[in-house]
Amino acid sequence: MDIAVIGTGYVGLVTGAGLADFGNDVICVDIDTSKIEALQSGKIPIYEPGLEAIVARNVEEGRLRFSTDLADAIGRSRAIFIAVGTPPLPDGSADLRYVAEVARSIARLMKGPKLVITKSTVPIGTGRMIEEIIAESDHKHPALVVSNPEFLREGSAIEDFMRPDRVVIGASDPAAVELMREIYAPLHAIDIPFVVTNVESAELIKYAANGFLATKISFINEVAVLCELMGGDVQDVAKGMGLDSRIGSKFLQAGPGFGGSCFPKDTAAVADIARRYGYEFRIIDAVMDVNRRIKERMVQKVTDATGDPSGKVIGVLGLAFKPETDDMRDSPTIPLLNGLQRLGAVIRAYDPEAMSNARSIFSDVTFCGDAYETADGCDALVIATEWNEFRALNLQRIKKAMRSPVIVDLRNLYDPKKMKEEGFEYSSVGRPPAMPVRTSAKVGE
């Protein structure tokens, strides 16, 4: 099928590449000329494992193109995916101006029947808004509007697209459902579940899913606080919880709070949606409040380990909100570094992929080339993102580089007992702290 994907951000680019890999002829469109020129020259503007390879393969095979020509893309395509941003407004609601602009462009430029699919995360009622915009146009060509929310995890988006847990299709016309099944035929062939519902339900599914996952994260982070107060181990508690099939083990890893492009924005949006319908979504409101307080608490956790941080050098390993991405949006490291700097700390930092984005956010931070350079001369080292390369550090090399052997592990990557044996003052999230083993001098020495 001839498909246009409007928007070449994270969702649009992964969607376009994935649909092309399914055998569709896809043209990805963006008004950002520099981004399109970069894509046309083979440069991928985001870091996502596997994305560069799948884009290159489908460009080479002629199924994937990039363009700024919106009229051409709309005119030649049977299906049009809307994948533009829906950033949060100050009140937490989703900004739909870009979605509305695309809908007006489709209405103005379409020259025949179209299938219009919202891939962007949008509040309930957006599909109806798109239908109304197109229906008010002069040409009166029919358009079938579908909600097809994405469930892509940064760092594993290609696998999520190619083998998703489910495909959600929200449509009011059976013909639209059949066209969507045609687009996603390879997934239907491998028995991926298809959830077919109305547009409003499909629009809510994405928000409800992310809200629930954010709730699990905030819940286990509060359990971690309780563990620290009473001497428990949050990892043991999470394991005991997760083995209950009604709960499951995913998203029960205690840490410095959630961030990224989805959870903060989507929890705020679903709370706003509820308010607009006259309902107070108290659980979601509490989830956002807990997440804010957990992020603030991480600053206190570091100062508890270091004492007064004024003038002290603190190294930070990891800046992106999660591993396998360069995304800094709402990363827990932002309030962490800002809070430590306000207290007078000197910051050294390293991230395998997010350094460029981090430089546009932080000032007066020394960015380093690896973990060992970051540790050099530090009074404390903070593990803030769970990149695999931080899981097996040469601890004696780290210790030798540091001024004081203090590690604050906000991702619980290391065993407190081992860190104690290695001579570190070690603290983590929801687990008892460990002090180094002091070796007494032998008699006669």
C-alpha positions in Angstrom: 0.0 0.0 0.0 1.2 3.6 -0.7 1.6 5.2 2.7 2.6 8.7 3.9 3.9 9.2 7.4 3.7 12.9 8.4 6.3 13.7 11.0 9.8 12.2 11.2 10.4 12.4 14.9 10.9 9.3 17.1 7.4 7.7 16.4 7.2 8.8 12.8 10.6 7.6 11.8 10.2 4.2 13.5 6.7 3.8 12.1 7.8 4.7 8.6 10.7 2.3 8.6 8.7 -0.5 10.1 5.8 -0.1 7.6 8.3 -0.1 4.7 9.9 -3.3 6.1 6.4 -4.9 6.0 6.4 -4.3 2.2 4.5 -1.0 2.0 5.7 1.9 -0.1 6.3 4.7 2.4 7.1 8.3 2.1 8.0 10.2 5.4 7.3 13.9 5.3 8.5 16.7 7.5 8.6 20.5 7.3 12.1 20.5 8.8 14.3 20.7 5.7 17.5 20.0 7.5 16.1 16.9 9.1 14.9 15.6 5.7 18.2 16.4 4.0 20.0 14.5 6.8 17.7 11.5 6.4 18.2 11.6 2.6 21.9 11.4 3.1 21.6 8.4 5.5 22.0 10.3 8.8 19.5 9.3 11.6 18.7 12.2 13.9 18.0 10.0 17.0 19.8 7.1 18.6 17.7 3.9 18.5 19.3 0.5 18.2 18.6 -1.1 14.9 16.9 1.9 13.3 19.8 3.0 11.1 20.0 -0.5 9.6 16.3 -0.9 8.9 16.1 2.6 7.3 19.1 2.0 5.1 17.7 -1.4 3.9 14.4 -0.1 2.9 15.8 3.1 1.3 18.1 0.9 -0.8 15.2 -1.4 -1.8 13.1 1.6 -2.8 10.3 1.2 -0.3 11.2 4.2 1.9 11.7 7.9 0.9 11.9 11.2 2.7 10.5 14.5 1.5 9.3 17.9 2.4 6.6 17.8 -0.3 3.4 17.4 1.6 1.1 17.8 -1.4 2.9 15.0 -3.3 2.8 12.7 -0.3 -0.9 13.2 0.4 -1.8 13.0 -3.3 -0.1 9.7 -3.9 -0.9 7.9 -0.7 -3.9 5.8 0.2 -3.2 5.8 3.9 -1.8 8.8 5.9 -0.3 8.3 9.3 -0.2 11.4 11.5 2.9 11.2 13.7 3.5 14.8 14.8 4.3 15.9 18.3 1.7 16.6 21.0 3.7 18.4 23.6 2.2 19.3 27.0 0.8 22.7 27.6 1.3 24.4 30.9 -1.9 22.9 32.3 -0.8 19.4 31.4 -3.1 19.1 28.4 -1.8 17.9 25.0 -1.1 20.6 22.4 -3.0 19.5 19.3 -2.0 22.4 17.1 0.2 20.3 14.9 -2.3 17.5 14.6 -5.0 20.1 13.5 -2.6 21.6 11.0 -1.9 18.2 9.4 -5.7 17.5 9.3 -6.3 20.8 7.5 -3.5 20.1 5.1 -5.0 16.6 4.3 -8.4 18.2 3.8 -6.9 20.8 1.4 -4.7 18.5 -0.6 -6.5 15.2 -0.8 -7.8 14.3 -4.3 -9.5 11.1 -3.5 -10.6 8.8 -0.6 -8.0 8.5 2.2 -7.4 6.5 5.3 -6.2 8.9 8.0 -4.5 7.3 11.0 -3.5 9.0 14.2 -0.3 7.5 15.5 0.5 10.5 17.8 -0.7 10.1 21.4 -3.8 12.2 21.4 -6.7 12.8 23.9 -10.2 11.4 23.5 -12.1 13.4 20.8 -9.1 14.0 18.5 -10.3 11.5 15.9 -13.7 13.3 15.8 -11.9 16.6 15.5 -10.0 15.3 12.5 -13.2 14.0 10.9 -14.9 17.4 11.3 -11.9 19.3 9.8 -11.9 17.0 6.7 -15.7 17.0 6.4 -15.8 20.8 6.3 -13.5 21.0 3.3 -14.8 21.9 -0.1 -13.9 18.8 -2.1 -16.0 16.3 -0.1 -13.7 13.4 -0.7 -14.4 10.6 1.9 -11.9 10.0 4.7 -11.9 7.1 7.1 -10.3 8.2 10.4 -8.6 5.6 12.6 -6.8 5.7 16.0 -3.7 3.4 16.0 -1.7 4.3 19.1 1.9 3.4 19.3 3.5 1.4 22.2 7.2 1.9 21.4 9.7 1.7 24.1 12.8 3.8 23.5 15.7 1.5 23.2 13.7 -1.4 21.9 11.4 0.4 19.4 12.2 -1.7 16.4 11.4 -5.0 18.2 8.3 -3.4 19.6 7.1 -2.4 16.1 8.0 -5.7 14.4 6.7 -8.0 17.2 4.3 -5.9 19.4 2.2 -7.2 22.2 -0.9 -6.1 20.3 -2.1 -3.8 17.6 -4.9 -1.4 18.6 -7.3 -0.2 15.9 -10.0 2.3 16.7 -12.4 2.8 13.9 -16.1 3.2 13.2 -16.1 1.8 9.7 -15.4 -1.9 8.9 -13.7 -0.8 5.7 -11.1 1.1 7.7 -10.4 -2.0 9.9 -9.8 -4.1 6.8 -7.4 -1.6 5.3 -5.5 -1.5 8.6 -5.3 -5.3 8.6 -3.8 -5.1 5.1 -1.2 -2.6 6.3 -0.3 -4.8 9.2 -0.7 -8.1 7.4 2.8 -9.5 8.5 1.7 -9.1 12.1 -1.6 -10.8 11.5 0.3 -13.6 9.9 2.3 -14.3 13.1 -0.8 -14.2 15.3 -0.2 -10.8 17.0 -3.4 -9.9 18.8 -5.5 -7.2 17.2 -7.7 -5.1 19.5 -10.5 -3.6 17.4 -12.6 -1.0 19.1 -14.1 2.5 18.6 -11.9 5.5 18.1 -12.5 6.9 21.6 -11.5 3.7 23.3 -8.4 3.3 21.2 -7.4 6.9 22.1 -7.8 6.1 25.8 -6.0 2.8 25.7 -2.5 4.4 25.3 -3.1 6.8 28.2 -4.5 4.1 30.4 -1.6 1.8 29.7 1.1 4.4 30.4 -0.8 5.7 33.4 -0.9 2.2 34.9 2.8 1.5 34.2 3.7 4.9 35.7 1.7 3.9 38.8 3.7 0.7 39.2 6.9 2.7 39.1 5.8 5.2 41.6 4.4 2.5 43.9 7.7 0.5 44.0 9.6 3.7 44.6 7.5 4.4 47.6 8.0 0.9 48.8 11.7 1.6 48.5 11.4 4.5 50.8 9.6 2.3 53.3 12.4 -0.4 52.9 15.0 2.2 53.8 13.1 3.3 56.9 12.6 -0.2 58.2 15.7 -2.0 57.0 14.1 -4.0 54.2 15.4 -4.8 50.7 13.2 -3.5 47.9 14.6 -6.0 45.4 13.5 -8.9 47.5 10.1 -7.2 48.0 9.7 -6.6 44.3 10.7 -10.2 43.5 8.1 -11.5 46.0 5.5 -9.2 44.4 6.4 -9.9 40.8 6.0 -13.6 41.1 2.3 -13.1 41.7 0.9 -13.6 38.2 -1.7 -10.9 38.9 1.1 -8.3 39.3 4.0 -9.4 37.2 7.7 -8.4 37.6 7.9 -5.6 34.9 8.2 -2.0 36.0 9.0 -3.0 39.6 12.6 -1.7 39.6 13.1 1.0 42.2 15.0 4.0 41.0 15.1 7.8 40.7 11.7 8.2 39.2 10.3 8.0 35.6 11.1 10.4 32.8 11.2 10.4 29.0 8.8 11.5 26.3 5.7 9.4 27.3 5.1 8.8 31.0 5.4 12.4 32.3 3.4 13.8 29.4 0.8 11.1 29.3 0.0 11.0 33.0 -0.4 14.8 33.0 -2.6 14.5 29.9 -4.9 11.8 31.3 -5.4 13.8 34.5 -6.3 16.8 32.3 -8.7 14.7 30.2 -10.4 13.5 33.4 -10.8 17.1 34.7 -12.3 18.2 31.4 -15.0 15.5 31.9 -15.6 16.6 35.5 -13.7 13.9 37.2 -10.6 14.0 39.5 -8.3 11.1 38.6 -6.8 10.9 42.1 -4.5 7.9 41.5 -2.8 9.6 38.5 -2.5 12.9 40.4 -0.8 11.0 43.2 1.5 9.2 40.8 2.8 12.5 39.4 3.3 13.9 42.9 5.2 10.9 44.1 7.4 11.0 41.0 8.2 14.6 41.6 9.1 13.9 45.3 11.2 10.8 44.4 13.3 12.9 42.0 13.8 15.5 44.7 14.7 12.8 47.2 17.6 11.6 45.0 19.4 14.9 45.7 19.1 14.2 49.5 20.3 10.6 49.0 23.5 12.0 47.5 24.0 14.6 50.2 23.4 11.9 52.8 26.3 10.0 51.4 28.7 13.0 50.9 27.8 15.4 53.6 27.7 19.1 52.6 28.3 18.9 48.9 29.5 22.5 48.5 32.8 22.4 46.7 32.8 18.7 46.4 33.3 17.0 43.0 30.5 14.6 42.2 30.6 12.3 39.1 27.4 11.2 37.4 27.3 8.1 35.2 24.3 8.2 32.9 22.2 11.2 31.8 19.5 9.9 29.5 16.3 8.9 31.2 16.9 5.2 30.4 19.6 3.2 28.6 19.8 2.6 24.9 18.5 6.1 24.1 19.9 9.7 23.9 16.6 11.1 25.1 16.9 13.7 27.9 13.3 14.7 28.1 12.2 14.8 31.8 15.2 12.7 32.7 15.6 12.3 36.5 19.2 13.5 36.1 18.0 17.0 35.3 16.6 17.8 38.8 19.5 15.7 40.3 22.3 17.7 38.7 20.5 21.0 39.1 19.8 20.3 42.7 23.4 19.4 43.4 24.7 22.4 41.6 22.5 24.7 43.7 24.1 23.2 46.8 27.5 24.1 45.4 28.7 20.7 44.0 31.1 20.5 41.1 29.7 18.0 38.5 31.5 15.7 36.1 29.3 13.5 33.9 29.3 10.9 31.2 26.6 9.1 29.1 27.3 6.8 26.1 24.8 8.5 23.8 23.1 11.5 25.5 26.1 13.9 25.8 25.1 16.1 22.9 21.6 16.6 24.2 22.8 17.0 27.7 25.1 19.9 26.7 22.1 21.9 25.6 20.5 21.4 29.1 23.3 21.7 31.6 25.9 24.4 32.2 29.1 24.3 34.2 29.3 20.5 33.9 32.5 18.8 32.8 31.6 16.2 30.3 33.9 13.2 30.2 34.9 10.5 27.8 34.1 7.4 29.9 33.2 6.2 33.4 36.9 6.2 34.6 37.5 9.8 33.5 34.3 10.8 35.2 35.5 9.2 38.5 38.8 11.0 38.4 39.2 13.2 41.5 35.6 12.7 42.6 34.3 12.8 46.2 31.4 10.6 45.2 30.2 8.8 42.1 26.5 8.5 41.2 25.1 5.8 38.9 22.0 7.5 37.4 21.2 5.5 34.3 21.6 1.7 34.0 23.7 1.4 30.8 25.2 -2.0 30.5 28.7 -0.7 30.5 28.1 0.6 34.0 27.2 -2.9 35.3 30.7 -4.3 35.3 33.1 -1.5 36.1 36.6 -2.2 37.2 35.9 -1.2 40.8 39.5 -1.0 41.9 40.3 1.3 39.0 37.3 3.4 39.9 38.4 3.5 43.6 41.9 4.5 42.7 40.7 7.3 40.5 38.4 8.8 43.2 39.3 11.1 46.0 36.8 9.3 48.3 35.4 5.8 47.7 31.7 6.8 47.8 29.2 5.4 45.3 25.5 6.3 45.2 23.8 3.7 43.0 20.4 5.0 42.0 19.7 2.0 39.8 20.8 -0.8 42.2 23.3 -2.3 39.8 25.7 -3.6 42.4 25.6 -6.0 45.3 26.0 -4.0 48.6 28.0 -6.9 50.1 30.5 -6.9 47.2 30.8 -3.1 47.3 31.6 -3.3 51.0 34.3 -5.9 50.4 35.7 -3.7 47.6 36.1 -0.9 50.1 33.4 1.5 49.1 30.9 3.5 51.1 27.9 2.4 49.1 24.3 3.4 49.1 21.4 2.5 46.8 17.7 2.8 46.5 15.5 0.8 48.9 18.4 -1.3 50.3 20.6 -1.0 53.5 23.8 1.0 52.9 27.2 -0.7 53.1 30.3 0.6 54.7 33.7 -0.7 53.7 35.5 -3.5 55.5 38.2 -2.1 57.8 41.2 -4.4 57.9 42.9 -4.4 61.2 46.7 -4.5 61.4 48.1 -7.9 62.3 49.8 -8.4 65.6 53.5 -7.7 65.4 53.2 -5.3 62.5 
